[in-house]
Amino acid sequence: MPWFDTLLPSMSITRCGLALVGGAALGILACTSGPPARAPHSASLEGVDCDAVELPSEPDLVAWDAPSRAQLDKMRREGVVAVRYEAHGCEVSLELLPRCIGPKNRYVYSPYSATDTKIARDPSELFAKLPLGASNVSGLLKEHGALRTDAKLVGAVGLPPGSTITEYDLIGPECKRATHVVSAVYVGGFALAAADQRTSTNLFAAPPADGMTREGQAQICDRAEAEGIELAGCSVPVRVALLPLAGAAAQAGLAQAPPPERAAESAAVEPSSSEPRVFDQNAVERVVRAKQGAVKRRCWETASDSVRRVNIAVRMTIDPQGRVTKADAQLVDSEGSADVALAVARCISGEIQTWQFPEPEKTQELTLPFHLLRQR
């Protein structure tokens, strides 16, 4: 028996958020009252023009705090990573959102070989070259007069070309705060230390020294580079590529061994035309995710508050051209006005009849359960 006769996606929509949950599990998003209060930042730092500090699309992570690098490494193994990325004066902030996660098993490892050296001789150079986490190492720069970082990149863990991520792909109570998703994590190793700007010694390849921050092992990185595989000991997140959400789909442009500056392409609404359109579970979930925003706006948010909760099952027929030829909505149960609940069911049925799926090999029938809850 085909999977779509037994295992079907479930949509949960609330006034405070919405989520697509695989299988028959019901996922409800908690409401949040907005981002936590932030401590005020000074408008400028000595010798730094804060108005000139920019948000790079591919920030280096070597000056970022170690716990955040470790958390990013963990999160990228669990699903597409959502973040809040912004600037407050001179401070550039990349906040991981562990309670907002995107689709699993989307990141693919590609070999990538590069070395990178950055030297900062004053605060302006520091904030220009390492804006993320610059304040973490500004004291070291002030004390020693120069900072140097040497990094070795051996791979990129990223979204394949043409993959599409929208705000509706993200699930969890922190998703309303997300501004970007991580399209690629460049892995390898690095070293950071106070150093004379005239030195030509590669810190990452040199023996450890007092005051040096080092993550990853040079010998393991050499092996990972030679073999083109990811190895523990050389999988430190050194740089990330970020795609803005901005209400539209973010389309990845990561190819095999790309230059870092080309890892993120502009936002796009539709996947690449080269992406195969196959009728399977992922295709059904992708269509539902793309359409659930319209269902929320047109069928739930416009409905009377006299209905608080409804459970609806929609049995649909999809012809070999991928068109929905029939969509029957059944009201399973509800809390509140039965007439309003039935109107919501009819509205959802009408919306589904406009959907277009990839073409199946033959006519298919499946049932989509909708669990709608109004938060008070």
C-alpha positions as CSV (number, residue, x, y, z in Angstrom):
1,M,0.0,0.0,0.0
2,P,1.4,3.4,-0.9
3,W,2.7,5.6,1.9
4,F,0.1,8.3,1.2
5,D,-2.8,6.0,2.1
6,T,-1.4,5.5,5.6
7,L,1.1,8.3,6.5
8,L,0.0,11.8,5.8
9,P,1.1,15.3,6.8
10,S,-0.8,17.2,9.5
11,M,-1.2,20.9,9.6
12,S,-1.5,22.9,12.8
13,I,-2.5,26.5,12.6
14,T,-3.0,29.0,15.5
15,R,-3.3,32.7,15.7
16,C,0.2,32.8,17.2
17,G,1.9,30.6,14.6
18,L,1.6,27.5,12.5
19,A,3.5,24.3,11.9
20,L,3.6,21.4,9.5
21,V,4.1,18.2,11.4
22,G,4.9,14.9,9.7
23,G,2.6,11.9,10.3
24,A,-0.4,12.1,12.5
25,A,1.3,13.9,15.3
26,L,-0.2,17.3,16.3
27,G,2.2,20.2,16.8
28,I,1.0,23.3,18.5
29,L,3.2,26.4,18.5
30,A,3.4,28.4,21.7
31,C,2.7,32.1,21.6
32,T,5.5,34.5,22.4
33,S,5.3,38.1,23.4
34,G,8.3,39.1,21.3
35,P,12.1,39.1,21.7
36,P,13.6,39.5,25.1
37,A,14.7,42.9,26.1
38,R,18.3,43.7,25.1
39,A,20.8,45.8,27.0
40,P,21.4,49.1,25.2
41,H,24.6,49.3,23.1
42,S,26.7,52.3,22.8
43,A,26.4,54.1,19.5
44,S,30.1,54.0,18.9
45,L,33.4,52.6,20.2
46,E,36.7,54.4,20.3
47,G,38.1,54.6,16.8
48,V,35.2,52.7,15.2
49,D,32.5,54.2,12.9
50,C,29.6,52.0,14.0
51,D,27.5,53.3,11.1
52,A,30.0,51.6,8.8
53,V,29.7,48.2,10.5
54,E,27.8,45.9,8.1
55,L,26.1,42.6,8.3
56,P,28.1,40.3,6.0
57,S,26.1,37.5,4.3
58,E,28.9,35.1,5.2
59,P,30.3,36.0,8.7
60,D,33.4,34.4,10.1
61,L,32.9,32.7,13.4
62,V,36.4,32.6,14.8
63,A,35.8,35.5,17.2
64,W,32.3,34.1,18.2
65,D,32.1,32.4,21.5
66,A,33.0,28.7,21.6
67,P,29.7,27.5,23.1
68,S,27.8,29.1,20.2
69,R,30.0,27.3,17.7
70,A,29.4,24.0,19.4
71,Q,25.7,24.6,19.5
72,L,25.6,25.5,15.8
73,D,27.5,22.2,15.0
74,K,24.9,20.3,17.0
75,M,21.9,22.1,15.5
76,R,23.0,21.7,11.8
77,R,22.9,17.9,12.4
78,E,19.3,18.1,13.5
79,G,17.8,20.2,10.7
80,V,18.0,23.5,8.8
81,V,19.2,26.1,11.3
82,A,17.2,29.3,11.9
83,V,18.9,32.4,13.4
84,R,18.2,36.0,14.3
85,Y,20.9,38.1,12.6
86,E,21.1,41.8,13.3
87,A,23.3,44.7,14.3
88,H,23.0,47.0,17.4
89,G,25.4,49.8,16.9
90,C,28.8,48.2,16.5
91,E,27.6,44.9,17.9
92,V,26.7,42.3,15.3
93,S,24.6,39.5,16.8
94,L,24.0,36.0,15.4
95,E,21.5,34.4,17.8
96,L,20.8,30.7,17.3
97,L,17.1,29.6,17.7
98,P,17.2,26.1,19.0
99,R,13.4,26.0,19.4
100,C,12.9,26.7,15.7
101,I,14.1,24.0,13.4
102,G,13.8,23.5,9.6
103,P,13.5,20.2,7.6
104,K,15.9,17.4,8.5
105,N,18.5,15.8,6.3
106,R,18.7,18.7,3.9
107,Y,22.4,19.7,4.5
108,V,24.9,17.9,2.3
109,Y,28.6,17.8,2.8
110,S,30.8,18.9,-0.1
111,P,34.7,19.0,-0.1
112,Y,36.0,22.5,-0.1
113,S,39.6,23.7,0.2
114,A,40.7,27.1,1.3
115,T,42.9,28.9,3.8
116,D,42.2,32.4,5.3
117,T,44.3,34.8,7.2
118,K,43.0,38.0,8.8
119,I,45.1,40.6,10.8
120,A,43.5,43.5,12.7
121,R,45.8,46.3,13.9
122,D,43.1,48.6,15.3
123,P,39.4,48.4,16.3
124,S,38.2,49.6,12.9
125,E,40.0,46.7,11.2
126,L,38.7,44.3,13.8
127,F,35.1,45.3,13.4
128,A,35.5,45.4,9.6
129,K,37.0,41.9,9.3
130,L,35.5,40.1,12.3
131,P,32.3,42.0,13.1
132,L,30.7,38.9,14.7
133,G,32.3,38.5,18.1
134,A,34.6,41.5,17.7
135,S,33.9,42.7,21.2
136,N,34.9,39.3,22.6
137,V,38.5,39.9,21.4
138,S,38.8,43.7,21.5
139,G,40.5,43.6,24.9
140,L,43.2,41.3,23.5
141,L,43.7,43.7,20.6
142,K,44.0,46.7,22.9
143,E,46.5,44.9,25.1
144,H,48.8,43.6,22.3
145,G,48.3,45.9,19.4
146,A,47.4,43.3,16.8
147,L,45.4,40.1,16.3
148,R,45.8,37.4,13.8
149,T,43.5,34.5,12.8
150,D,44.5,31.6,10.5
151,A,41.8,29.2,9.3
152,K,41.7,26.1,7.2
153,L,38.4,25.2,5.5
154,V,38.0,21.7,4.3
155,G,34.3,21.3,3.6
156,A,30.9,23.0,3.3
157,V,27.8,21.5,4.8
158,G,25.0,23.2,2.9
159,L,21.7,23.1,1.1
160,P,21.9,21.6,-2.4
161,P,21.4,23.9,-5.4
162,G,17.7,24.7,-6.0
163,S,16.5,23.7,-2.5
164,T,13.9,26.1,-1.1
165,I,13.3,27.2,2.4
166,T,10.4,29.4,3.5
167,E,9.2,30.7,6.9
168,Y,6.6,27.9,6.7
169,D,9.3,25.2,6.7
170,L,10.3,26.3,10.2
171,I,8.7,24.7,13.2
172,G,8.8,25.9,16.8
173,P,7.9,28.7,19.2
174,E,10.9,30.8,18.4
175,C,10.3,30.9,14.7
176,K,8.6,34.3,14.7
177,R,12.0,35.8,15.7
178,A,13.9,34.2,12.9
179,T,15.4,36.5,10.2
180,H,17.6,34.1,8.3
181,V,18.4,30.4,7.8
182,V,21.8,28.9,7.5
183,S,22.4,27.8,3.9
184,A,25.9,26.5,4.5
185,V,28.4,25.9,7.4
186,Y,32.0,26.0,6.3
187,V,33.9,23.6,8.5
188,G,37.6,23.1,9.3
189,G,39.8,24.5,12.0
190,F,41.3,27.8,13.1
191,A,43.7,29.6,15.5
192,L,43.5,33.1,16.9
193,A,46.1,34.9,18.9
194,A,47.8,38.2,19.6
195,A,50.5,38.3,17.0
196,D,53.1,40.6,15.5
197,Q,51.6,41.8,12.1
198,R,55.0,41.0,10.5
199,T,55.0,37.3,11.3
200,S,54.5,34.9,8.5
201,T,53.8,31.9,10.7
202,N,50.5,30.1,10.1
203,L,49.0,29.9,13.6
204,F,46.8,26.9,12.9
205,A,49.8,24.9,11.7
206,A,52.1,26.1,14.4
207,P,52.5,24.5,17.9
208,P,50.1,25.8,20.5
209,A,51.2,28.9,22.4
210,D,50.1,30.7,25.5
211,G,47.1,33.0,24.8
212,M,46.2,31.2,21.6
213,T,42.6,30.0,20.9
214,R,42.7,26.9,18.7
215,E,39.9,24.6,17.5
216,G,40.5,21.7,15.3
217,Q,43.6,19.7,14.5
218,A,45.9,20.6,11.6
219,Q,46.9,17.0,10.8
220,I,43.2,15.8,10.8
221,C,42.3,18.8,8.5
222,D,45.1,17.8,6.1
223,R,43.6,14.3,6.0
224,A,40.0,15.5,5.6
225,E,41.1,17.8,2.7
226,A,43.0,15.0,1.0
227,E,40.2,12.4,1.3
228,G,37.3,14.8,0.7
229,I,35.4,13.7,3.8
230,E,34.2,15.2,7.0
231,L,36.2,14.1,10.0
232,A,35.8,14.7,13.7
233,G,38.7,16.9,14.7
234,C,38.2,19.1,11.6
235,S,34.5,20.0,11.6
236,V,34.6,23.2,13.5
237,P,32.1,25.8,12.1
238,V,34.4,28.5,10.8
239,R,32.1,30.5,8.6
240,V,28.4,30.4,7.8
241,A,26.4,31.5,4.7
242,L,23.0,33.1,5.6
243,L,19.8,33.5,3.6
244,P,17.2,36.1,4.6
245,L,13.7,34.9,5.1
246,A,11.8,38.1,4.6
247,G,8.5,36.3,4.1
248,A,9.7,34.8,0.8
249,A,11.4,31.5,0.0
250,A,15.1,31.5,0.3
251,Q,16.8,29.5,-2.4
252,A,20.2,28.0,-1.9
253,G,22.9,28.3,-4.6
254,L,25.6,26.2,-3.0
255,A,27.5,24.0,-5.5
256,Q,30.4,21.7,-5.2
257,A,33.4,23.5,-3.7
258,P,32.0,27.0,-4.2
259,P,33.9,30.2,-3.4
260,P,32.5,31.4,-0.1
261,E,31.1,34.7,-1.5
262,R,28.8,32.7,-3.8
263,A,27.4,30.3,-1.3
264,A,24.2,32.3,-0.8
265,E,22.0,33.5,-3.7
266,S,19.1,35.9,-3.6
267,A,15.7,34.9,-2.4
268,A,13.4,33.1,-4.8
269,V,9.8,31.9,-4.6
270,E,10.0,28.8,-6.6
271,P,12.6,26.0,-6.7
272,S,15.0,25.7,-9.5
273,S,13.6,24.3,-12.7
274,S,16.3,21.7,-12.7
275,E,14.9,20.2,-9.4
276,P,13.1,17.0,-10.2
277,R,9.3,17.3,-9.5
278,V,8.5,13.8,-8.2
279,F,5.2,12.9,-6.5
280,D,6.2,11.5,-3.2
281,Q,5.9,12.3,0.5
282,N,8.3,15.2,0.4
283,A,6.5,16.7,-2.6
284,V,3.1,16.6,-0.8
285,E,4.6,18.1,2.4
286,R,6.3,20.8,0.3
287,V,3.0,21.8,-1.4
288,V,1.2,21.9,1.9
289,R,3.8,24.0,3.6
290,A,3.7,26.5,0.7
291,K,-0.1,26.7,0.8
292,Q,-0.8,26.7,4.5
293,G,-0.2,30.4,4.8
294,A,-3.1,31.1,2.5
295,V,-5.3,28.6,4.4
296,K,-4.5,30.5,7.6
297,R,-5.3,33.9,6.2
298,R,-8.4,33.1,4.2
299,C,-10.1,30.3,6.2
300,W,-9.1,30.7,9.8
301,E,-8.1,34.3,10.6
302,T,-11.3,35.6,8.9
303,A,-13.5,33.2,10.8
304,S,-15.6,34.3,13.7
305,D,-14.1,33.9,17.2
306,S,-17.1,31.9,18.1
307,V,-15.2,28.8,17.2
308,R,-12.1,28.1,19.2
309,R,-10.9,24.7,17.9
310,V,-11.7,22.5,14.9
311,N,-10.4,19.2,13.6
312,I,-11.0,18.7,9.9
313,A,-10.1,15.8,7.6
314,V,-10.0,16.5,3.9
315,R,-10.1,13.6,1.5
316,M,-8.7,14.6,-1.9
317,T,-8.2,13.1,-5.3
318,I,-5.1,14.1,-7.4
319,D,-5.2,13.2,-11.1
320,P,-2.2,12.2,-13.2
321,Q,-1.6,15.9,-14.1
322,G,-1.2,16.8,-10.4
323,R,-4.5,18.6,-10.2
324,V,-6.9,18.3,-7.3
325,T,-10.1,17.1,-8.9
326,K,-12.0,16.5,-5.6
327,A,-11.7,17.7,-2.0
328,D,-14.2,16.6,0.5
329,A,-13.9,18.2,4.0
330,Q,-15.3,16.4,7.0
331,L,-15.7,18.1,10.4
332,V,-14.3,15.6,12.9
333,D,-15.0,17.7,16.0
334,S,-15.0,21.3,17.1
335,E,-15.4,23.7,20.0
336,G,-17.7,26.5,19.5
337,S,-20.2,27.4,16.8
338,A,-20.8,24.4,14.6
339,D,-21.9,26.6,11.7
340,V,-18.7,28.5,11.7
341,A,-16.7,25.3,12.0
342,L,-18.5,24.0,8.9
343,A,-17.7,27.2,7.0
344,V,-14.0,26.8,7.8
345,A,-14.1,23.3,6.5
346,R,-15.8,24.3,3.3
347,C,-13.2,27.2,2.9
348,I,-10.3,24.8,3.3
349,S,-11.8,22.4,0.8
350,G,-12.1,25.2,-1.7
351,E,-8.5,26.2,-1.2
352,I,-7.2,22.7,-1.7
353,Q,-9.1,22.4,-5.0
354,T,-6.8,25.1,-6.4
355,W,-3.6,23.3,-5.4
356,Q,-1.2,21.8,-8.0
357,F,1.0,18.9,-7.1
358,P,3.8,17.2,-9.1
359,E,2.4,14.7,-11.6
360,P,1.9,11.2,-10.1
361,E,2.1,8.1,-12.2
362,K,-1.7,7.5,-11.6
363,T,-4.6,9.0,-9.8
364,Q,-4.0,9.2,-6.1
365,E,-6.2,9.7,-3.1
366,L,-5.0,11.0,0.3
367,T,-6.3,12.6,3.4
368,L,-5.0,15.7,5.0
369,P,-6.0,16.3,8.7
370,F,-6.1,19.9,9.8
371,H,-6.0,20.8,13.5
372,L,-6.8,24.4,14.1
373,L,-6.7,26.1,17.5
374,R,-7.3,29.7,18.4
375,Q,-5.2,31.1,21.2
376,R,-6.7,33.3,23.8
